[in-house]
Amino acid sequence: MSARQLAVLIRHLPEDSALIKAQRGTPWPELTYLLAYIADTVAFSRADYANVHGGHSRPTPVQRPPTADDLAEREQAAQLHDAFGHMMRGTVIDAPTDGRLYAADVETVV
C-alpha cells in the first residue's frame, strides 16, 4: 500500500473511529453534541413556559461525556482534596513524584 492510499483511507475514516475520536478529544461526534444541545434547548424552553404559567418544572440537561480537560480538572480537585485531608489530620505525605500539587514541608504537625 502506498503512502497516498493510506492517507486517503485515513482521511475518510468514519466519525466513530478511534483515530477521529482521539483527534477530536471526545467520544461523541459533532452531530451528537448538536442533538444534545437541541434536546436541552427544547427541555429548558418547555420548562420556562411551564414555570411562567404557574407550573414547576426543573429539567436536567443531557449528560455529555467528559473531555480530557474535565478529567484533568477532576484529577486536580481529587489531589487537592487529598492534600487538604492530610493537612487537616496532621499527617505527612511523601513528596509527590506523579505530578501532584502538594508536598509536605514538615515531618510532624503538632
C-alpha positions in Angstrom: 0.0 0.0 0.0 1.4 3.4 -0.9 1.5 6.4 1.4 -1.1 8.1 -0.7 -3.5 5.3 -0.4 -3.0 5.2 3.3 -3.6 9.0 3.6 -6.8 8.6 1.6 -8.0 5.8 3.9 -7.2 7.8 7.0 -8.8 11.0 5.6 -12.1 9.1 5.0 -12.4 7.3 8.3 -15.8 7.2 9.9 -16.8 9.6 12.7 -16.8 6.8 15.3 -13.3 5.5 14.5 -10.8 5.6 17.3 -8.4 7.9 15.4 -11.1 10.5 14.8 -12.2 10.3 18.4 -8.7 10.8 19.6 -8.1 13.8 17.3 -11.4 15.3 18.4 -10.7 14.7 22.0 -14.2 13.5 22.8 -16.1 10.2 22.1 -19.1 12.0 20.6 -19.2 13.3 17.0 -20.3 16.9 16.5 -23.8 15.8 15.3 -24.4 14.1 18.7 -23.4 17.3 20.6 -25.8 19.3 18.4 -28.6 16.9 19.1 -27.9 17.1 22.8 -27.9 20.9 22.6 -31.3 20.9 20.8 -32.8 18.5 23.3 -31.6 20.7 26.2 -32.9 23.8 24.5 -36.3 22.3 24.0 -36.5 20.9 27.5 -35.5 24.2 29.1 -37.9 26.2 26.8 -40.7 23.9 27.9 -39.7 24.3 31.5 -39.6 28.1 31.2 -43.1 28.1 29.6 -44.5 25.9 32.3 -42.9 27.9 35.1 -44.2 31.2 33.7 -47.7 29.7 33.6 -47.8 28.5 37.2 -46.2 25.1 36.9 -43.0 23.9 38.4 -40.5 22.2 36.1 -36.8 21.7 36.5 -35.3 19.7 33.6 -31.9 18.1 33.7 -29.6 18.5 30.7 -28.4 15.6 28.6 -25.4 14.1 30.2 -22.3 14.6 28.0 -19.1 12.5 28.1 -16.2 14.1 29.9 -13.5 15.7 27.8 -9.8 15.5 28.6 -9.9 18.9 30.3 -12.8 17.7 32.5 -10.8 14.7 33.5 -7.7 16.8 34.3 -9.8 19.1 36.4 -11.3 16.2 38.3 -7.9 14.7 39.0 -6.5 18.0 40.2 -9.5 18.5 42.5 -9.1 15.0 43.9 -5.4 15.7 44.6 -6.2 18.9 46.4 -8.8 17.2 48.4 -6.3 14.5 49.4 -3.7 17.1 50.3 -6.2 19.1 52.5 -7.3 15.9 54.2 -3.7 15.2 55.1 -3.2 18.7 56.3 -6.3 18.6 58.5 -5.3 15.3 60.0 -1.7 16.4 60.6 -0.3 13.5 58.7 2.8 13.8 56.5 2.7 12.6 52.9 5.7 11.8 50.8 6.9 14.2 48.2 4.8 13.7 45.1 6.6 12.1 42.1 3.5 11.8 39.9 2.8 15.5 39.2 0.6 16.1 42.2 0.5 19.7 43.5 1.1 19.2 47.2 4.3 18.2 49.0 4.6 18.3 52.8 7.3 20.6 54.1 7.2 19.4 57.7 7.6 16.0 59.2 5.0 16.3 62.0 2.3 18.8 62.8 1.6 19.4 66.5 
